[in-house]
């Protein structure tokens, strides 16, 4: 019994020294890791910055390449950041829509040159504000909300003029305007619920025939305008269906996330 005491005591001392050494090694390893992280952080930041510059290719700059997630500045919960160059273009576009309506509805047949040119200008500058946002990096939550409202307002304004002067089939115009109101209402609902809804490719493709049909009707080319209107309405309805599916999926995922 007397011999076991010193042996046990020495064993405990060995364990204590081993534990102390292990803790010292861990502390030194942690310290070196922190030092290494501090040294490599600027390199990672610079690499990330250079990668982002490389990714801004010509296709991405001109809106052809839409891959990747949306800019974080445009997501729900971000500051509006109203005063940017792209937003200035967007607000000018929105302000010109009532001017277009007044000029077009006060014309004799709805095909005067000035309202048609103004419609084309408002529609064409939809591309300009997006280009400026990509070129300058001035993305904003306000711009992400403003752009679809302006586009849908312009489509509805053009539809009202074409309806008033019977420049296009009224049943197709009714479907188109109803679709725009549906998407606009659900878009506002998604914003209120904090859901991030992204524009799908059906919606992007539908813009060209839809705007083109309205413009051609405003300049008197009714036959071609009617064909493009049918194409635009079909693509717009497919886009609306995709928005509906996307919104329901986002709501379902949110409910599942809150219950877990």
Secondary structure as GFF3:
##gff-version 3
##sequence-region A 1 260
A	DSSP	alpha_helix	2	55	.	.	.	ID=ss1
A	DSSP	alpha_helix	58	61	.	.	.	ID=ss2
A	DSSP	three_ten_helix	72	74	.	.	.	ID=ss3
A	DSSP	alpha_helix	85	105	.	.	.	ID=ss4
A	DSSP	alpha_helix	113	136	.	.	.	ID=ss5
A	DSSP	alpha_helix	141	164	.	.	.	ID=ss6
A	DSSP	alpha_helix	170	193	.	.	.	ID=ss7
A	DSSP	alpha_helix	201	218	.	.	.	ID=ss8
A	DSSP	alpha_helix	222	259	.	.	.	ID=ss9
###
